[in-house]
Each structure stands twice: as C-alpha cells, then as structure tokens.
C-alpha cells in the first residue's frame, strides 16, 4: 500500500463515529422526536430532509463498523431490485438506499428516510427474487406510510437498555463491539417501530401493489410468509424479523388473496441464485465443494485451486458470455493465475455489452492500476467521475492514480472530494487551501478549487 493510500485510509478511520457522536444521535432521536419529524403539509420538503438526515446517520454508523456489505456487484443487485419496486411510487421525495447487512439473523428493517437493510440471513432463506422483493416492498411501504415516524411521535424516549448497548458496543470495538452496536440500533429500531396489526396489513397491501407495478410475482409475499412460518416452527425463537413483523394466519390469507387477484409477474432475467452464490463466496471463509456449478467454481477460487476454477468458470462464461457474474468471477480467477491480459479482454468484452457499467469499470480500472497502466486507468476513472460525481470510491481511485502520475494538485483535488463526500469538510477545505497555495496548480484547477471551497463555506 502506498503512503498516500495509507494516509487517506487513516483519515477515513479517524472519521469513524465516537461515543459522543452516538450520544448526539440518541439525543436527536429523543429530543427531536416530535419537532423534527417529517409531516405532510407546507413544510414537508424541509421535514423530509430531516428524516433523510436521520436515516443517513444510522446508515453511516452501520457502514463505519463494517456491518454493511460493500461488494459492488452484490450492492448493485440489491439496489436494482429496490429501485424496480420504487417505480410504482409517483412523485417520490426520498432517495432510497438498499443495503445488505453482514448478519446471519433472519431480519430486515427500514430506517426513516428510506434506508432499508436486509440481513444476509434473510436472503439465505429466500428462494426467489420475488420472495426477497416482497420483503423489500413491505419495508418501502412502512417508510412511505410513515409507520416508524408515527411510532416515534407517540413515544418520547429510547429504551435505556438500547442506549447502553450502543455505547458499550462502540467502546468495546472489534467484532463483539460491532455486534453490540448493531444490536443496539436494531433494538432501537424495534422500540421506535412497534408496528401495529393494521400497520402490517397496510404495508402488505401497498407492498404487493409495488410488486405488481414492478412486474414481480405478487405470490412471492405469501410464499415468503410460508417460509417464515416453517422457520418459526415449534418456538419461533431467534427469528428477529417476526419480532418486528408479527405473522398471523390472517396476514398470510390476505396476502394470498390479493396476489390471486393480480396478474403474475413477468419473465425478467433472474440472477437471484447467482447473487446468492456470490454472497456466500464473499461472506464465508470456507465454501463447501457442492451446490451449483458456479458455487463450486467459486469454492475452488477461494481454496486457491485456480487451475480447477479456471476450467469451470471458462466453461460457464463460454456458454453465457454476457453474464456479468460469470465474467467477473472468471476474470478475477485469471488475475490470480497471472493472466492479466486475458482478464482485461474479459472486462472489456463485457463493457462492450454494458457500456459504462460501474462494477465492470472498477474491476478494469484496478487491473490497469496494478499493471502500472495509470494513463489508461485515468481515462476510465474520469469517465466514472462524470457518471458518478458523488461516489467516494471513484475519488479514492482518482487520488491514487494522480499520485502515481505525480500530479499533486489533481491528487489533492480528488482527495478533497473524497473527504467532502465522506463527511469531513474541514479536511476538504484544508486541501483546497493547499491547492490554492501551490505554485504548481494551473488556472483551471485553481478556479475549480476556489469554487468548491466557497460552496463548502456556504458563501
């Protein structure tokens, strides 16, 4: 790792929330539960922003302690599902964010503002994309119907046990601390979102409508209810999702009845099983050499049996050469074998089919960087910057490329954007100041730095 990379990562780590930040968040939950809640009416747009700020705070805290799955291919899949469901909402005002939680408990939750987390344990139980979509549609409905916020309006305190768990988790650190912190957030969510039976029926109804509008099979909701019913079995203990979303025979019957009155879902390309296999590959240290051909190939890659994996993945990719899951797995395995030129051809071939794709572009960019082809990597990074101007990872890559190309002013500019996006405006301003003071800065970069600096200062 370069000195520049180490410095940038140290800055990111120093921005992790401390105990004071957690306390401030908890105070905002309690002290402003009534005054800052979004509401319908003339100030709705202002209050929606407050709602989204609350959601961002919780999401960033989960992200900072490593509880959010950040693999770009997995993240893209879960957000593609979510945004398909959002097509049924007219005049949407929330910027939704869907994410996978690194937790094997069967659970999903929605934080005000449209931040919806789905545990990998719940994903493991779903058998189709329609079943997973039903859970996400239900959570979207809770957000749109303001059920969580209504519960917050009725209560003025967060459970003391929740506060202590969150503080203890942060103080302890490590895996145990992360578990306590996540447990505290989940517990606080349950305390604030004590859904009533009517809430659940209403969210089911709206959720099924969203599924139908997005051409998912509406039967997926009743099917997932059946899975949860079998899991609860004799005791139902350990099923977190059922604690916050109680399941009754009436809910199952109503969901089934509504689905029967709606057209079946369309026949879209369904990569759900590939998604589940890849999630296992990313999540587990040791995969069993069983299951689908794709999962077995991934298990070979994980076990460093790259030649064996190469044969299996080459066969899968040759049969379906426009499949991103196969292509990325194949190219990554080629990189392990030291066959970078072949891996580059795979990435570029997929980019011909999916021009500008973020995940593919990032893989190719990093391959080119590793091969020392920084000028070629810069071309891709600048394209990504134009397409994704608020993506922090793009600026991290840009800063490293400019550092390798010995362009200090542009490196500082990219680093400043990284800090701006990650919530560290003071460091961004310091970097803008250094750019303006540097005799090596050209007029275009100087003008851009001055403009961005003024924006951050609110002038």
C-alpha positions as CSV (number, residue, x, y, z in Angstrom):
1,X,0.0,0.0,0.0
2,X,1.4,3.4,-0.9
3,X,2.0,6.1,1.7
4,X,-0.8,8.2,0.0
5,X,-3.3,5.3,0.3
6,X,-2.3,4.7,4.0
7,X,-2.8,8.4,4.7
8,X,-6.2,8.5,3.1
9,X,-7.4,5.4,5.0
10,X,-6.2,6.9,8.3
11,X,-8.3,10.0,7.6
12,X,-11.3,7.8,6.9
13,X,-10.8,5.8,10.1
14,X,-10.4,8.9,12.1
15,X,-13.8,10.0,10.9
16,X,-15.5,6.9,12.4
17,X,-18.2,7.9,14.9
18,X,-17.2,8.2,18.5
19,X,-19.2,7.8,21.6
20,X,-20.1,11.5,21.6
21,X,-21.5,11.1,18.0
22,X,-23.6,8.1,19.1
23,X,-24.9,10.1,22.1
24,X,-25.8,13.0,19.9
25,X,-27.6,10.7,17.6
26,X,-29.6,9.2,20.5
27,X,-30.3,12.7,21.8
28,X,-31.7,13.6,18.4
29,X,-33.9,10.5,18.5
30,X,-35.4,11.6,21.8
31,X,-35.3,15.4,22.0
32,X,-36.4,16.0,18.4
33,X,-38.8,13.0,18.1
34,X,-41.8,15.3,17.7
35,X,-40.4,18.6,16.5
36,X,-38.2,17.2,13.7
37,X,-40.5,14.5,12.3
38,X,-41.5,14.7,8.7
39,X,-45.1,15.6,8.1
40,X,-47.5,16.2,5.2
41,X,-48.1,19.9,4.7
42,X,-46.4,23.1,3.7
43,X,-43.1,22.3,5.3
44,X,-43.0,18.7,4.1
45,X,-39.9,19.1,1.9
46,X,-37.9,20.5,4.9
47,X,-39.0,17.7,7.2
48,X,-38.3,15.1,4.6
49,X,-34.7,16.3,4.6
50,X,-34.6,15.9,8.4
51,X,-36.0,12.4,8.0
52,X,-33.3,11.5,5.5
53,X,-30.6,13.0,7.6
54,X,-31.7,10.7,10.5
55,X,-31.5,7.7,8.1
56,X,-28.1,8.7,6.8
57,X,-26.8,8.9,10.3
58,X,-27.8,5.4,11.2
59,X,-26.6,4.0,7.8
60,X,-23.2,5.7,8.1
61,X,-22.7,4.2,11.6
62,X,-23.5,0.7,10.4
63,X,-21.2,1.3,7.5
64,X,-18.3,2.6,9.7
65,X,-18.3,-0.5,11.9
66,X,-18.2,-2.9,8.9
67,X,-21.8,-4.2,9.1
68,X,-22.7,-3.2,5.6
69,X,-21.8,-5.5,2.7
70,X,-19.8,-3.3,0.3
71,X,-19.0,-5.6,-2.6
72,X,-20.1,-3.6,-5.6
73,X,-21.7,-6.4,-7.5
74,X,-23.9,-7.5,-4.5
75,X,-24.7,-3.9,-3.7
76,X,-25.8,-3.2,-7.2
77,X,-28.1,-6.2,-7.3
78,X,-29.9,-5.4,-4.1
79,X,-30.3,-1.7,-5.2
80,X,-31.6,-2.8,-8.7
81,X,-34.3,-4.9,-7.0
82,X,-35.2,-1.9,-4.7
83,X,-35.3,0.6,-7.5
84,X,-37.5,-1.6,-9.6
85,X,-40.0,-1.6,-6.7
86,X,-39.9,2.2,-6.5
87,X,-41.2,2.6,-10.0
88,X,-44.7,2.3,-8.5
89,X,-44.4,5.4,-6.3
90,X,-45.5,8.7,-8.0
91,X,-43.8,11.9,-7.0
92,X,-41.3,10.1,-4.8
93,X,-39.4,12.5,-2.5
94,X,-37.0,10.1,-0.7
95,X,-33.7,8.9,-2.1
96,X,-33.8,5.3,-1.1
97,X,-30.7,3.3,-0.2
98,X,-30.9,-0.5,0.0
99,X,-28.1,-2.5,1.6
100,X,-27.1,-6.0,2.8
101,X,-26.3,-6.3,6.5
102,X,-23.5,-8.7,7.4
103,X,-25.6,-10.6,9.9
104,X,-26.9,-14.2,9.7
105,X,-30.0,-13.4,11.7
106,X,-33.2,-13.6,9.6
107,X,-34.2,-9.9,9.6
108,X,-34.8,-6.8,7.6
109,X,-35.6,-3.2,8.7
110,X,-36.3,0.2,7.4
111,X,-34.9,3.4,8.9
112,X,-36.7,6.7,8.3
113,X,-35.6,8.4,5.2
114,X,-35.6,5.3,3.0
115,X,-32.6,3.3,4.3
116,X,-33.6,-0.3,4.1
117,X,-31.3,-3.1,5.3
118,X,-31.7,-6.8,4.5
119,X,-29.7,-9.3,6.5
120,X,-27.8,-11.9,4.6
121,X,-29.5,-14.4,6.9
122,X,-32.9,-13.4,5.4
123,X,-31.5,-13.6,1.9
124,X,-30.3,-17.1,2.5
125,X,-33.9,-18.1,3.4
126,X,-35.5,-16.6,0.2
127,X,-35.7,-19.0,-2.7
128,X,-36.6,-16.5,-5.5
129,X,-36.1,-12.8,-6.3
130,X,-39.8,-12.4,-5.9
131,X,-39.7,-13.5,-2.3
132,X,-36.8,-11.2,-1.5
133,X,-38.6,-8.3,-3.3
134,X,-41.7,-8.9,-1.2
135,X,-39.7,-8.2,2.0
136,X,-38.2,-5.0,0.4
137,X,-41.6,-3.9,-0.9
138,X,-43.1,-4.3,2.6
139,X,-40.3,-2.2,4.1
140,X,-40.7,0.5,1.4
141,X,-44.4,0.7,2.3
142,X,-43.5,1.2,6.0
143,X,-41.3,4.2,5.1
144,X,-43.8,5.7,2.6
145,X,-46.7,5.3,5.1
146,X,-44.5,6.8,7.9
147,X,-45.3,4.0,10.3
148,X,-41.9,4.3,12.0
149,X,-42.2,8.0,12.4
150,X,-45.7,7.7,13.7
151,X,-44.4,5.4,16.4
152,X,-41.7,7.9,17.2
153,X,-44.3,10.7,17.5
154,X,-46.1,8.6,20.1
155,X,-43.1,7.9,22.3
156,X,-40.5,10.3,23.7
157,X,-37.8,8.0,24.9
158,X,-35.5,5.4,23.5
159,X,-35.1,2.4,25.8
160,X,-32.3,2.9,28.2
161,X,-31.0,-0.6,27.5
162,X,-30.7,0.3,23.9
163,X,-28.6,3.3,24.7
164,X,-26.3,1.4,26.9
165,X,-25.9,-1.4,24.3
166,X,-24.9,1.1,21.7
167,X,-22.4,2.9,23.9
168,X,-20.9,-0.4,25.2
169,X,-20.6,-1.7,21.6
170,X,-18.7,1.4,20.5
171,X,-16.5,1.4,23.5
172,X,-15.7,-2.3,23.2
173,X,-14.8,-2.2,19.5
174,X,-13.9,-5.3,17.4
175,X,-16.4,-7.9,16.4
176,X,-18.1,-8.1,19.8
177,X,-18.5,-4.3,19.8
178,X,-19.9,-4.3,16.3
179,X,-22.4,-6.9,17.3
180,X,-23.5,-4.9,20.4
181,X,-23.7,-1.7,18.3
182,X,-25.8,-3.3,15.6
183,X,-27.9,-5.0,18.3
184,X,-28.5,-1.6,19.9
185,X,-29.5,0.0,16.6
186,X,-31.8,-2.9,15.8
187,X,-33.2,-2.8,19.3
188,X,-33.8,1.0,19.0
189,X,-35.5,0.4,15.6
190,X,-37.8,-2.1,17.2
191,X,-38.6,0.2,20.1
192,X,-39.4,3.1,17.7
193,X,-41.1,1.0,15.1
194,X,-43.6,-1.0,17.1
195,X,-45.8,-1.8,14.2
196,X,-49.5,-2.5,14.9
197,X,-51.5,-5.2,13.2
198,X,-53.1,-2.5,11.0
199,X,-49.6,-1.3,10.0
200,X,-48.6,-4.7,8.9
201,X,-51.8,-5.3,6.8
202,X,-51.4,-1.8,5.2
203,X,-47.7,-2.4,4.4
204,X,-48.6,-5.8,2.9
205,X,-51.2,-4.2,0.7
206,X,-49.0,-1.4,-0.6
207,X,-46.1,-3.8,-0.9
208,X,-48.0,-6.2,-3.1
209,X,-49.1,-3.3,-5.3
210,X,-45.5,-2.2,-5.6
211,X,-44.5,-5.7,-6.6
212,X,-47.2,-5.8,-9.3
213,X,-46.2,-2.4,-10.7
214,X,-42.6,-3.6,-10.9
215,X,-43.7,-6.9,-12.6
216,X,-42.6,-9.2,-9.7
217,X,-44.7,-12.2,-8.9
218,X,-47.1,-11.0,-6.1
219,X,-47.3,-14.6,-4.9
220,X,-43.8,-14.1,-3.6
221,X,-45.1,-12.4,-0.4
222,X,-47.3,-15.3,0.7
223,X,-44.5,-17.7,-0.3
224,X,-42.1,-15.9,2.0
225,X,-44.6,-15.9,4.8
226,X,-44.8,-19.7,4.4
227,X,-41.0,-19.9,4.8
228,X,-41.1,-17.8,7.9
229,X,-44.0,-19.9,9.3
230,X,-41.9,-23.1,8.9
231,X,-38.8,-21.4,10.4
232,X,-40.8,-20.3,13.5
233,X,-41.9,-23.9,13.8
234,X,-42.1,-25.0,17.4
235,X,-40.7,-22.0,19.2
236,X,-40.1,-19.1,16.7
237,X,-37.1,-18.0,18.9
238,X,-34.3,-16.3,17.0
239,X,-36.4,-15.1,14.1
240,X,-35.8,-11.3,14.5
241,X,-38.0,-10.5,11.6
242,X,-41.0,-12.0,13.2
243,X,-40.5,-9.9,16.4
244,X,-40.8,-6.6,14.5
245,X,-43.3,-8.0,11.9
246,X,-45.6,-10.4,13.6
247,X,-47.1,-13.0,11.3
248,X,-50.7,-14.2,11.6
249,X,-52.9,-16.6,9.6
250,X,-54.9,-13.6,8.5
251,X,-51.9,-11.9,7.1
252,X,-51.0,-15.0,5.1
253,X,-54.5,-15.4,3.8
254,X,-54.9,-11.8,2.8
255,X,-51.6,-11.7,1.0
256,X,-52.5,-14.8,-0.9
257,X,-56.0,-13.4,-1.8
258,X,-54.5,-10.2,-3.1
259,X,-51.9,-12.0,-5.2
260,X,-54.6,-14.2,-6.8
261,X,-56.4,-11.0,-8.0
262,X,-53.3,-9.6,-9.7
263,X,-51.5,-10.7,-12.9
264,X,-48.5,-12.9,-12.5
265,X,-45.0,-11.4,-12.6
266,X,-43.1,-11.0,-15.9
267,X,-40.3,-13.3,-17.1
268,X,-37.3,-11.0,-16.5
269,X,-33.8,-12.4,-16.5
270,X,-33.4,-13.7,-12.9
271,X,-29.8,-13.8,-11.5
272,X,-31.1,-14.4,-7.9
273,X,-29.4,-17.8,-7.5
274,X,-26.1,-16.4,-8.8
275,X,-26.5,-13.5,-6.4
276,X,-27.0,-15.9,-3.5
277,X,-23.9,-18.0,-4.6
278,X,-21.7,-14.9,-4.8
279,X,-23.0,-13.6,-1.5
280,X,-21.8,-16.9,0.1
281,X,-18.5,-16.6,-1.7
282,X,-18.0,-13.1,-0.3
283,X,-19.3,-13.9,3.2
284,X,-17.8,-17.2,4.1
285,X,-14.2,-18.2,4.7
286,X,-14.8,-21.8,3.5
287,X,-17.3,-22.8,0.9
288,X,-18.2,-26.5,0.5
289,X,-17.4,-28.1,-2.8
290,X,-21.1,-28.7,-3.6
291,X,-24.1,-26.9,-4.9
292,X,-24.4,-25.2,-8.3
293,X,-21.6,-25.3,-10.9
294,X,-21.0,-21.6,-10.2
295,X,-20.8,-22.1,-6.4
296,X,-18.4,-25.0,-6.8
297,X,-16.2,-22.9,-9.1
298,X,-16.2,-20.1,-6.6
299,X,-15.2,-22.6,-3.9
300,X,-12.2,-23.6,-6.0
301,X,-11.1,-20.0,-6.3
302,X,-11.5,-19.5,-2.6
303,X,-9.4,-22.6,-1.9
304,X,-6.7,-21.2,-4.3
305,X,-7.3,-24.1,-6.7
306,X,-7.1,-21.6,-9.6
307,X,-6.5,-24.0,-12.4
308,X,-9.5,-26.1,-11.5
309,X,-11.6,-23.0,-11.1
310,X,-10.4,-21.7,-14.5
311,X,-11.8,-24.7,-16.3
312,X,-15.2,-24.5,-14.6
313,X,-15.5,-20.7,-15.0
314,X,-14.3,-20.7,-18.6
315,X,-17.0,-23.3,-19.4
316,X,-19.7,-21.2,-17.7
317,X,-18.6,-18.0,-19.4
318,X,-18.3,-19.6,-22.8
319,X,-21.9,-20.7,-22.5
320,X,-23.1,-17.3,-21.4
321,X,-20.6,-14.6,-22.3
322,X,-22.9,-11.7,-21.5
323,X,-23.3,-12.8,-17.9
324,X,-21.6,-10.3,-15.5
325,X,-21.5,-12.8,-12.6
326,X,-19.6,-15.4,-14.6
327,X,-17.4,-12.9,-16.4
328,X,-16.2,-11.1,-13.2
329,X,-15.6,-14.4,-11.4
330,X,-13.7,-15.7,-14.5
331,X,-11.6,-12.6,-14.9
332,X,-10.7,-12.4,-11.2
333,X,-9.6,-16.0,-11.3
334,X,-7.5,-15.2,-14.4
335,X,-5.8,-12.4,-12.4
336,X,-4.9,-15.0,-9.7
337,X,-3.3,-17.0,-12.4
338,X,-1.2,-14.0,-13.5
339,X,-3.1,-13.9,-16.8
340,X,-3.9,-10.2,-16.6
341,X,-4.1,-9.6,-20.4
342,X,-6.8,-12.2,-20.7
343,X,-8.7,-10.8,-17.7
344,X,-8.6,-7.4,-19.3
345,X,-10.1,-8.8,-22.5
346,X,-13.0,-10.3,-20.5
347,X,-13.7,-7.0,-18.7
348,X,-13.5,-5.0,-22.0
349,X,-15.7,-7.5,-23.7
350,X,-18.4,-7.2,-21.0
351,X,-18.1,-3.4,-21.2
352,X,-18.9,-3.5,-24.9
353,X,-22.1,-5.2,-23.9
354,X,-22.7,-3.0,-20.9
355,X,-21.1,0.4,-21.7
356,X,-20.1,2.5,-18.7
357,X,-21.1,-0.2,-16.1
358,X,-19.7,0.9,-12.7
359,X,-18.8,-2.5,-11.4
360,X,-17.0,-3.7,-14.6
361,X,-15.3,-0.3,-15.0
362,X,-13.9,-0.5,-11.4
363,X,-12.6,-4.0,-12.0
364,X,-10.8,-2.9,-15.2
365,X,-9.5,0.3,-13.6
366,X,-7.9,-1.6,-10.7
367,X,-6.4,-4.2,-13.0
368,X,-4.8,-1.4,-15.1
369,X,-3.5,0.3,-12.0
370,X,-1.9,-2.9,-10.8
371,X,-0.3,-3.4,-14.2
372,X,1.1,0.2,-14.0
373,X,-1.1,1.4,-16.8
374,X,-2.1,4.5,-15.0
375,X,-2.8,6.7,-18.0
376,X,-5.3,4.1,-19.2
377,X,-6.8,3.7,-15.7
378,X,-7.2,7.5,-15.6
379,X,-9.4,7.5,-18.7
380,X,-11.8,5.1,-17.0
381,X,-11.7,6.9,-13.7
382,X,-12.6,10.2,-15.3
383,X,-15.5,8.6,-17.1
384,X,-16.7,7.2,-13.8
385,X,-16.3,10.7,-12.2
386,X,-18.6,12.1,-14.9
387,X,-21.2,9.4,-14.4
388,X,-21.0,9.1,-10.6
389,X,-19.9,12.5,-9.3
390,X,-20.9,11.7,-5.6
391,X,-19.2,8.3,-5.4
392,X,-16.4,8.3,-2.8
393,X,-14.6,5.3,-4.2
394,X,-14.2,6.9,-7.6
395,X,-12.3,9.8,-5.9
396,X,-10.2,7.4,-3.9
397,X,-9.1,5.7,-7.1
398,X,-8.5,9.0,-8.8
399,X,-6.3,10.3,-5.9
400,X,-4.2,7.2,-6.2
401,X,-3.8,7.5,-9.9
402,X,-2.9,11.1,-9.8
403,X,-0.4,10.3,-7.0
404,X,1.2,7.7,-9.2
405,X,1.3,10.1,-12.2
406,X,3.0,12.7,-9.9
407,X,0.2,15.3,-10.3
408,X,0.0,16.7,-6.7
409,X,-2.7,19.4,-7.3
410,X,-5.1,17.0,-9.0
411,X,-4.3,14.3,-6.4
412,X,-5.3,16.8,-3.7
413,X,-8.4,17.8,-5.6
414,X,-9.6,14.2,-5.8
415,X,-8.7,13.6,-2.1
416,X,-10.6,16.8,-1.1
417,X,-13.7,15.4,-3.0
418,X,-13.3,12.1,-1.2
419,X,-13.4,13.9,2.2
420,X,-16.3,16.1,1.2
421,X,-18.4,13.1,0.3
422,X,-17.4,11.2,3.4
423,X,-18.5,14.0,5.7
424,X,-15.1,15.6,6.5
425,X,-15.5,19.1,5.1
426,X,-12.7,20.6,7.2
427,X,-10.1,18.3,5.7
428,X,-11.5,19.1,2.2
429,X,-11.1,22.8,2.8
430,X,-7.5,22.3,4.1
431,X,-6.7,20.5,0.8
432,X,-8.4,23.2,-1.3
433,X,-6.2,25.8,0.6
434,X,-3.1,23.8,-0.2
435,X,-4.1,23.6,-3.9
436,X,-4.6,27.4,-4.0
437,X,-1.2,28.0,-2.3
438,X,0.7,25.6,-4.6
439,X,2.7,27.2,-7.4
440,X,2.2,24.1,-9.4
441,X,-1.5,24.5,-9.6
442,X,-2.8,25.5,-13.1
443,X,-5.5,28.1,-13.6
444,X,-8.3,25.6,-14.3
445,X,-7.6,23.6,-11.1
446,X,-7.2,26.7,-9.1
447,X,-10.6,28.0,-10.3
448,X,-12.3,24.7,-9.5
449,X,-10.7,24.5,-6.0
450,X,-11.7,28.1,-5.2
451,X,-15.3,27.5,-6.3
452,X,-15.7,24.2,-4.3
453,X,-14.1,25.8,-1.3
454,X,-16.6,28.6,-1.3
455,X,-19.5,26.2,-1.6
456,X,-18.3,24.3,1.4
457,X,-18.0,27.5,3.4
458,X,-21.6,28.4,2.4
459,X,-20.7,31.6,0.5
